[in-house]
């Protein structure tokens, strides 16, 4: 029975967030009644979704590929940036080789990839 109530609260809160999202902005005073209602509802939605729809961290390979796409890097460009070879990059991206500590450090420094993602590999 508790899950039904939680789900109902989630749905109600979700609808409140949807109705207010275009009416509030970052500069609005948190004491404003509309902003209070929005914050309260969005907290309920966030907590419910974290519990029932956890996403987790993306894989390291997904993030590397995304960064490569964002920066328009080819394997050879990334290899040069990370001080390794294009064939080694290919092995990393295809899961045939684990990333070395030196490459992991360069990923964090040069591509600004979060260390949690690197450690979870």
N, C-alpha and C positions, 0 to 999 in steps of 0.2 A: 504494500500500500504506500509506503514511503517513497518508492521510486515514481509512482504516479503523481504524487504531490510535487516532487522535485521536477518531474517533467512538465507538469502544468505551470510551475513557477518559471521554468526555463522558457516555455512558449510565451507566457505573458510578458516576461522580461525582454525576450527577443522582439516581440511586437512593439514594445515601448522604445527599445533602441532604434528599430527601423523607423518609427514615427518621429523620433527626435534627432536623428543623425544629421539631417540637413538644417536643423534649427539651432544647434549648439556649435561652438567653436572653441579653440584652445584659449582664446583671450577672455572667454566668459568667466565671470566671477563664480567660484565654486559654491557660493552661498545662494546663488540664483536657484529658485525652486526647480526650474526646468533642468538645469545642470545637475542638481542633486539627484533628481529622478533618473537622469541619463546615466550618471556614474553608478548609482545603485543597481540599475537594471543591467548595465554592461558588466559589472562585477559578477552578478548572478550568471549571466550568459557565459562569461569566461570560465568561471569555476565549473559549471556544468559540462562545458565542452572539453575542458582539460581532463575531467574525470571519465567522460563517456566517449570522447573522440580524440584520444591522444595521437599526436602526429609524430613526435620524436624528432631527432636530429636527422638531417639528410646525410647520405653516405658521403664519404670523402671524395670518391670518384665523381659523384653527381655535382659536388661543389666545384671541384677542379674543372670539370667540363663546362659548368656555368661561367666560371671566371674566364676560361679560355674563350668562350663565346662572347662574353661582355667585352673582353679586351681584343677580340679578333686575333687570337693567337693560334698558330698551328703547332703541331707536336714539336717541330724544330725550334720554333720561337720559345716555347715553354722550356724546352731542354736547355737552351742557351741561358734563359732567365734563372733556371734552377741549378745550373752548372752540372748538367748531366747530358746524356745522349738521347736523340729522338727515339731510338729503339727501346731505351729504358723507360721513357715516358709511355710508349705504347704498352709495354709490359705492365706498368702501374695501372694504366687506364683499363686494361683488359683483365686485371686481377691475377696476372701470372707472376707477379713479384710484389713483395711487401715494400713499402716506402721506407727508405733509410732515414736515420735520425737527421742527417744533414739536409736531405731533401725536405723532410717535415719542417725543419726550422726555416728553410727558404720559403716553403709554402705559407707559413705563418707571417714571415716578414715581408715577402715580396708580393704575395697575392692577398694578404690580409684575411687568411682563412682562420677561423676561430680554432683555438687549440683544443677545445672539447671535441670538435668534429675530427680533427687530426688524430687525437688519441683514440677515438672510437672507430677510426679507420674505416 
